[in-house]
Amino acid sequence: MSEILYCRKCKSYTLDEMCNKCKEKTVVKKPARFSPQDRYGEYRRKLKKLEKKG
């Protein structure tokens, strides 16, 4: 696999399917694809703003 993977538990990046630190399964961390007709962009921005406050 040539993608950079992310461990949600220990918040580290790796190239392995399993995290070397905590032995949890890693996930692909890619940003959402940009589209000018983004139907959910308004909600994503609201959620991001709420996460910053909390």
N, C-alpha and C positions, 0 to 999 in steps of 0.2 A: 504494500500500500504506500502511496507516495503523498498522501494528504496528512496535514498536521492534525492530530487528534487532541482532545481536551478532556481532562478528568474533572468532573463536576464536584467531586468530594474534596480533593486536595487542591483544586484549581491550578493544575500544572499542565503543560503541553508535552506531548510525546509523539512518537511515530508508531508506537505499539498499540495493539488492540486492547491490552490490559495495562493499567497504570502500574509502573514499577514500584511506586511508593506505597499505595494503599490497596493494590490488587483489585480495583474496581474497573468495570468496563468503561472505555473511553468513547467519546462521541465526536463526530465531525463538527467543527465550529466554523461555519461560514455565514457571512451576513446575508440578509434577504436580498433577492434580486431586485434591482431598481426598475420601476416602471412609472411613467408619467400618469398612467391611469390606476394608480395604487388605491384600491378600494378600502384598505385597512390602515393606511398611513396616519389618518387622523387619530385613530384609536391607539396605535403604537406610540405616537408622540405623547398622547395623554398619559399612557402607562409609564413611559420613560420619565415624564415630569413628576408623576406620583412617587416613583421609585427614588428619585433624587431627594424629595421631601422627607421620606420615611426612613 
